[in-house]
């Protein structure tokens, strides 16, 4: 081990351009993610490369630049806007003598800070352990020595093998607990289906305003803030539309570009609310210059969890910041494709409620017909 000078509360951020689209927006997201984790941004280092360096991800010159920025700002943390291999992470820590984390670890840390419900905490711990498992397998070679142990290690078992076994046991326990939570939600969903209640899930890019909209529609008072991943735990409320129809609305975790597969897998139980919904309200930050890429990122995650087939209505939020007017947009066949609102000021919420009533009526019609038959 080595001494780590500097403060972990200040970080040097590293974002390298490999010629892929959305580099500037991705770098800005890294800054916002860092601030959301309550970490100060001492410096942001950028650079261009054709491909990652196998040993350090960045080239030797860039590593020297990182070391200089750490010394100048008395920072004790380096955050890469990329996914590092365990070997790269270990090599960088040895070279820079500070803690080095990647984008996945940063997001996991934010999730750990924000989880409030029992299920949310279980999901975060599962994601952390599954991420740690890759570090055990390829990154922690210093654990491969034989050590004495009483009651913990099998015959001839190395420390690494013991760590893997204990980690595997804990992962199984977490998955079993999450499965029980999923079964409880399935019972609740079946009850709603029998009562013929429209199920609506709010989905969208992180910080698009989903929780603000959820509060405006349900008066639930859930936590909403101008930061990435302000909400992790799914919250569900039943509301009655102006015409008297009941609707169940669920607020889900926000998505982000390059959302790690381990996080998608760990939060699959929570995201089942989106998979089982009758209608998805896809909330979009109307003022974001990268809203097209954000919509694509959300749709990619929806496809990954099996929710691409669910009817979707785009809700362009924050029109109070763009100067746009509240309105409903329909295609040439009269089908609703988008609505423009402001969850903050309430503009257009009456239009959104009328859209939900229209959807609820369409959902009830097949049941009414089958009953009449």
N, C-alpha and C positions, 0 to 999 in steps of 0.2 A: 504493500500500500504506500501511498505518498501523501504528503501534506497538500491541502488544497487552499491556497491563499485566495483572498478576495471574498466578495459577498455573493451568496446565492440569490440575493434579492435583485441583483443587477446582471443582465445577460447581454452577451454579444450574439446577434442573430446572423446567420449565414444562409443566403439564398442564391443558388447558382442557376444560371439560365442555360438549358440544354436545347434551346430552340423550339420549345413547345409553346403553344398558345396559352395566354392567360398568366404569363410570368409576373407581370406587374401586380395584377390583382392577387395572385397567390402570395406574393411578398407582403403586400399590405395586410392580407389575412393573417400572416404569421405575426405581424406587429400586434394586431388586435387580439389574437389568441394569447400572446405573451402577456399583454395587459390584463386580459380576462383571468389569467392565472395569478394576478397580483404580483407580477415580476416587472421590474423596471427595464426599459430598453436602453442600454448604454450605447450601442452602435449597431448599425445594420450594414453588413458587408455583402456586396454583390459581385458577381463575376460570370464569365461565360466559359463553358467547356463543351466539348463534343460528347464526352462520356465520363461517368464517375471514375475516380481513381480507385483501384481495387483495395489499397491499403488505408487511405485516409478520406476517400470520397472526393475531397478537394485536393488540388495539387499542392506540392510542397511550398510554393510561393504564397499561396492563399493561406496555408496553415501558419506560415510565419506572420502574415498580416493579421490573422486572428490572435496570435500570441501578443503582438504589439498592441492591438486594441484592448485585450484583457489587461495588460499592464498599465496602459494609459488611463483606463476607466476604473481600475481596481475592481473589476468584475470577476465573479467566480463561477460563471455558468456560460456554456455555449449551446445555442439551440439551432439545429439545422432544419431548414424548411424541406426536408426530404426524409425518406426512411433509410436509416443506416443499418448495415449488417452488424451483428454482434462484434465481429473482428474489427470493423472500422471504428465502432464506438470505443472499443478497448484501446486501439492504437492511438486514437485522438486523445483519450484521457491520459495515456502515458506520455504523449508528446507535449500536451498543453498543461498537464498537471492541474486540471480543473474538471468539474463534472461536465459531461457532454451528453445531451439528449437529442432525440429527433422529433419530428412532427407528431408521430404516433404517441410517444411518451408524454409530450406536452398536452395533447388532447385527453389522454388518460388521466393526467393530473387534474385538469379542469373538471372532468367528469367526477373524479373522486371528491373534489371540493363541493360540487353542486348537488350530488345525489342526496335526497332527503328521505324518500320512502325506503322501507325495508327491502322491497324488491329492487329498487334502483341501486341500493348499495351492494346487493348480491350481484347484479349485472356488472357493476364497475369492478368488483373484486374478481369476477370471472375473466373479464377482459384483461385485467392487469396480470393475472396468473398465466393466461394463455400467451400474452406477450412476453412474460418472463421466461416461459418454457423454452423459447427460441434462444434466449441468452444462456440458459442452463446447458442446452445441447451443444452450442457452438462457441459460446463466449467465455465461459468460466472455467478455463482449463486448470486454474489453480485449485479447483475443488476435486480434481481427479486423483488426489493422493489418498492412501489408506489412512483411516483414523479410527481410533478406538471409540466404541460407543456401547452403552448399556441399554438394551431393550429397544433400540431404534434400528440397528443395521442387521441385515441378513448376513449369513456366512460369506466372507470374501467380498462383501459389497463395498464399493468405493463411496466416498462422500457424494460425488455427483449422482451416483445411482440412487442413493438414499434421498437426495433432494428431489430427483425426478419422481420417485415413488410417493413421497409425501405430498408433492405438488399434485400428482395425479389423483390421489385420494381426495384432496380438498376440491379439485375441479369437479370430481364426480358428485360430491356432497352438494356443491353449489348448483350443478345442473339438475339434481333431483329436487332441490328446493324451488328452483325456478319453474320446473315442470309442474309442481303442485300449484304455483301461482297461475300458470297458464291454464290449468284445468279449471280453476275457480273463475277465471275470466270467460272461459268457454261456456260454463253454466250460465253466467250472466248474459252472454250474447244470445244463447238459445232462448232465454226468457224474453229478451227484447224482440227476437224474431217471432215468437209465438204471439206477442202483443202487437205485432205489425208496426213497430216503431222504427222510423228512419234513423239509420246510424251514419253520422257524419264525422270524418276525421280531418283535422287541420294538419296539413303537411307543408313543408317548404324549407327554404334555405335558412340556416341559422341567422337570427337577428332580422328576419323579415317582418316581424310583428305578430307572430301567431298567438303568443300569450296575451298580448294587448287586445287582439281581436276576440280571443276566447273570453276574456273578462268582460268585454263590451257586450257580447252576446249572452253570457250566462250570469254575469255579476258574481263570478266565483272568487275574485280577489286573489288569484294565483300570482306568484312572483313574476314580474316582467321588468326587464332592464335593457338599456342600450348596450348590450355586450353579447359576445358569442356564447352560445350554449347556456343562456340564462335559465332555461328549463330543461330538465332531464326526465323527470318523472311524468308519466302519462296521467292526466287528470280528465275525468269524465263527469259530465253533468247532463241532467235531463232538463230541457226547457220546453216551453209551449209557445208556438208561433202565434201571430195575431189571429189566425183563423181557428186556433184551438188545437191544432195537430201537435202531438208530442214529438220531440226530436232529441236524440242522444248525441252530444257533441264531445269529441275527445281531442285534447291537445297533446301533440307528440313531440319527441325530441327533434331539434333541427338537424338538417343535413349539411354537408360541406363537401367541397371537391376533395377527391382522393381520400374519402372516409375509409379508414383501414377496415379490411374485411373482418378482422377480429372484433372490431366494435360493432359492425353490422350483425355479426353472428351472436355476440353477447346480448345485443339489444333486440334480437329478433322477436322475443316474447312481447316486449313493449310495442314493437312495430306491428304486431299482429292486429292491433286495433285498426291500423291502416289497411291491412290485407282483408279484414272482415267487414270493412265499411261498405255502405251502399253508395256513398258519394264522398269524393275527396275534394276538399277546398284547398287548392294549391296556392298558398299565400306567397306573393312576390313583392319584393321591395321595388316599387315603381320608379324610384329615384336612383337606383343603382345602375351605374354604367355597364356592369357585367351581368345584368339580369338574364340575358339570353343564355349565358353559360351556366348561371345558377339554376335556371329552369332545367337545363339538360342534366346537370349534376343530380338534382332531385329525382328526375325521371329515371336516371340510371340506377339509383338506389331502390326506387320503387320496383323496377324490373327485377332487381336482384332478390328482393324479398317476395316476389310473386304478386305484386299489386298493380302491375301495368295495365291490367284489363278493366280496372274499376273506373267508372265514369268520373271525370275530373273537371272541375271548374276553376279557371285561373282567377285569383282574387288579387288584383293590383292594388296594394296597400300604400299608404303614405302619400296620397295625392295632395295632402296639405303642404307637402314640401316641393311638389312639382308644379303646382298651379293648375293641375288638371281638374276636370269636373267629374262628379259622380255619375256613372251611367252603366247600363248593361249592354254588352256587345253580343250579338247573335250572328250565326252563320247564315248562308243563303237559304237554308231549310228552316230557319227560325229557332234552331237549337242554341241554347245558351252556351257560349264559349268563354266569356270573361265578364267580370264586373270590376269597376274601379271605385275604391272606397278610401276612407281614412278611419282606421280604428281609433286613432287618437282623438279626433274631433267628432266622430260619429257620422260624418258625411257618407251617404250611400248605404248605411246599415239597414235602412228600411228596404232598399232594393235587394240586399243580400237575403233578408228574411223572406221577401216575396219569392226569391229564387228557391229557397229551401222549402217553402210551401208548395211550390210547383213540383219540386222533386219528391216531396212526401206524397202528393196526390198521385204522381206517376207510380210510386212504389205500392200504394194501396190498391190501385186499379186491378192488377192481376189477381190479388187475393179476393177482391170483391166479385170479380167475374167467376172465379172458381167456386165461390160460395153460392153464387146465383145458379150456376150450372148444376 
